[in-house]
Amino acid sequence: MMEKALKLMFFGAPGAGKGTQAEIAAKKYAIPTISTGAILREAVAAKTELGKLAAGYMESGALVPDDVIVGIVRDRLAEDDCKGGFILDGFPRTLAQAEAFDETGIGLSMVIDIEVEDERIITRMSGRRVCPKCGETYHTVYNPSADNVHCTKCGAELTIRKDDDPEVVKRRLTTYHNDTEPLREYYEKKGILRVVHGQEKLEDTTALTTAVIEEYLHGNQ
Ligand code: AMP
């Protein structure tokens, strides 16, 4: 049987664990992750035109305009390493983005929705750490780096994302509920939505997402 190309999207509130699960699946299935948040953070750090445009939206917990985001993703997906499959993390985030993505004809194998209640998200975000150099993400309790201070991968000192400030997190959750959550129904109607309940332990959530992916790859869908 020919192996199916895995065109995956992780869906869920900010802090639900999309990025972490995307990284784990990307390694396991040897396909790239396209994280619009990570691309934007790199642009902000490098002070490019894109970064200057995006910074204000990001710091206040708002979304960056659709046309900017769609352009970034379209360009990235056109690169050779995406031909055998890819994982989208943090895109699409609005109905307009989802429709623009559909128009490319690239399609998605499935959308994995990681469900976590808002209260747990707010607690979790306070422990989130990110490497300013290589972008690796950690959590002080759930997914610590080797010494909980430096990046295990590249050694740089870990930082807290500006938009992980509790007040900004609340605004990001509101944005999620207003603009992004309606997409769940959009993908449910297409029959490609799979729901995974985010667990306390990272590896338990990974086991659930892996089961859903394996079912797609080896099941009779
Ligand atoms: P994330 O790391 O996915 O939580 O993204 C961080 C921030 O980047 C978001 O709060 C938005 O300001 C911006 N961003 C990331 N992805 C998108 C997207 N698909 N559409 C609009 N804004 C985005």
Residues whose N, C-alpha, C, O or C-beta is under 5 A from the ligand:
A	BS01	AMP	P14 T36 G37 A38 L40 Y57 M58 G61 A62 L63 V64 I69 G90 F91 P92 R93
